[in-house]
Amino acid sequence: MRRNSGEQISALVDDELAEAELELVLRRLTADADVRGTWQRYHLANEALRNGLSRSVDLTFADKVSARVAAESEHQAPAVAPAWGRPARGLAVAASVLVVFLTGALLIPDEAGDDSQFAGVEATAPPEATANTRVAEAPPIVRDRWQPDSSQKVYPYLANHSQLATSGTFPAVLPYVRMIGYETPR
Amino acid sequence: MILRYVPYGRATLLFVIFVPSLFAVAADSQTDGAEDWLERMVMASKAISYEGTFVYHAGGSLQSMKVVNTVDSHGDQQRMYSLNGESRQVTRDGEEVTVTDPAFPAHASGFYDAPFPLALSRDFAKLHENYQLLVGDEGRIAGRQTRQIVVRARDGYRYGYQLWLDQETALLLRSDLLDTNARPLEQLMFTNLSFLPRDGCSAAAPVPRELVSSTRAVQPRRKEIVDQSRWNWQIRELPPGFVVTSRFTQDSVGGMDGTETALVSDGLATISVYVGRQQRRDDALQGLARFGAVNAFGIVEGDLQMLVVGDVPDTTVEQVARAVQVNRE
């Protein structure tokens, strides 16, 4: 039975959505701010009715996603898209998620205001052989020098860390989820 | 006049002595209950066959994923794959984990050939040093009754969790990773869950077609470092509550040659410290970056790259990175 978007979102929240409709609804959820808003309202209403609102619920999560998409399109798309060779990427559903993640992970200052990022740097010459024991001192964090391929360089380490972390952490499922969740530029 | 106050004094004394004790007993029972729940959670993932769909939100990204967990006489296997966005899959068969990613065939998977000293289910005492465990309210997720478990960080060097476990089986149905201000950094929540018969679930969810032909690589086993490391380094001073749980070599991680890795843990959070020589100078990574709930901090020291990655606050990865000490002779 074909249902409208609101009914589908309601069914998703109530765990009554048919498997066949799931992919479509999630795609809409990812691409459409109105649908995200609906999902958020239904979910919060559902949770409030059943459990009382959790203090941990991120009430602004949908807005943050939208804001980051907007910020990306205003500030990052002209520089980033040509570098990746995919000018129309921001229009595609999957790419929207990718851009949101990348901007969230690498370009947008975090909530603490720290906008430092990885930057490719030239490795300096090896120290002299006579150098004694010393502590590795980090140079100042390089700002505003983000390079598009930095996240691609660091992805193997993120994946490796996730694999290693599965044995020592809980919930043990989370590192696996992160392995899948890491978005990477192509 | 003084005698008239004696009863109040006694009452006050009794209050001072017994009421805190009652609170302490209540707190202990909350904590003890939390331990039981967490232990059950750890066991449930290895004892129950199920499949379900969940939503994962981190770093501004929202994804849905499918998980199939099967338990049979040979052990437990788990398969998890994305339903939207990039097509990626993680499978675990006992100790072997394989990441299937058509875009990154080269670094796709590995074995776990050595147990870690800090296994959660056996080391709650260590956990208590750094976290407060509490039993929260009942709830309902994916049509199942849940119990909330709060894992509250005792300081700013680590994150906390709120977990919602299935009342009946203790399976994890929702997880919120909280930053140092108790704001969610990463959220996972099942939208549906069904239990599978033991030994009878291999066909429950076929592998997505686009993943079948993708490369399935196996990462070399790691080797424990026994004596001196190739790069002769150590971690000078760790943040409170963290200890090095193992050190080992990996043939290559990313663009790093002869990668030596130290795993650092506080009983819950894990930090990976990578030290090695970058194959290409322009691959060097320096500074801080955030990837959802995971932070990374890179330092270049001469020709060596030090990279620290962990599901801990940025200040913690930076502190660990700056504590790496290289001995040059």
Interface residues (C-beta under 8 A of the other chain):
Chain A: L12 D15 L17 L22 E23 L26 R27 L29 T30 R36 E47 R50 N51 G52 S54 R55 S56 V57 D58 F61 K64 V65 R68 V93 A94 V97 L98 V100 F101 T103 G104 A105 L106 I108 D110 E111 A112 D114 S116 Q117 F118 A119 G120 V121 E122 A123 T124 A125 P126 P127 A129 A131 N132 T133 R134 V135 A136 E137 A138 P139 I141 V142 S150 S151 K153 V154 Y155 P156 Y157 L158 A159 N160 H161 S162 Q163 L164 A165 T166 S167 G168 T169 F170 P171 A172 V173 L174 Y176 V177 R178 M179 I180 G181 Y182 E183 T184 R186
Chain B: L38 M41 V42 S45 T53 V55 Y56 H57 A58 G59 G60 S61 L62 Q63 S64 M65 V67 Q78 M80 Y81 S82 L83 N84 G85 E86 R88 Q89 V90 R92 V97 V99 A103 F104 H107 S109 G110 Y112 P115 F116 L118 A119 L120 D137 E138 G139 R140 A142 G143 Y161 Q162 L163 L172 S175 D176 L177 L178 D179 A182 R183 P184 E186 Q187 L188 T191 N192 Q219 R236 T245 Q250 V253 G254 G255 T261 L263 S265 L268 A269 T270 S272 Y274 Q278 R281 D282 D283 A284 L285 Q286 G287 L288 A289 R290 F291 G292 A293 V294 A296 F297 G298 I299 V300 E301 G302 D303 L304 Q305 M306 L307 V309 G310 D311 D314 E318 A321 R322 A323 V324 Q325 V326 N327 R328 E329
